[in-house]
Amino acid sequence: MNGKRTMITIENQELLKAVEGYCAQGYRLVQICCVKESEGLVLHYTFDKDYDLIDLSISIVEGAHVPSITTIYPCAFLYENEIHDLYGVTIQDISVDFKGLLYKIKAPRPFNPADDASTERKGA
């Protein structure tokens, strides 16, 4: 059961076409995550087929809008709502959109690096 892992960096506008291609080839969505990097946020979309993993990576600048993949993989609505709530990424046209209310949290977008500077100034 040895598979390979391929990491591909794409642009935001290439996301839907790439995801449609993997779905058509029989890949399943494994996960979507968001991570803080020095230059901002990076979204990772991971797909699997026969133990081969494909990881699509997209750098997100502050204020960018990302298209939802829920028309292709309906289960993505949970990942997309979580990323919106915790990181403040605007994901357009989520099929089931909790509009920032998936989690009950004290501060909006607590993991967004753009908010780090203001948090440090407040002494939190």
Secondary structure, DSSP 8 states (H G I E B T S, - for coil): ----EEEEE--GGGHHHHHHHHHHTT-EEEEEEEEEETTEEEEEEEEEETTEEEEEEEEE-TT-EEE--TTT-TTHHHHHHHHHHHH--EEET-SS--TT-SS--SSSSTT-GGGHHHHHHHT-
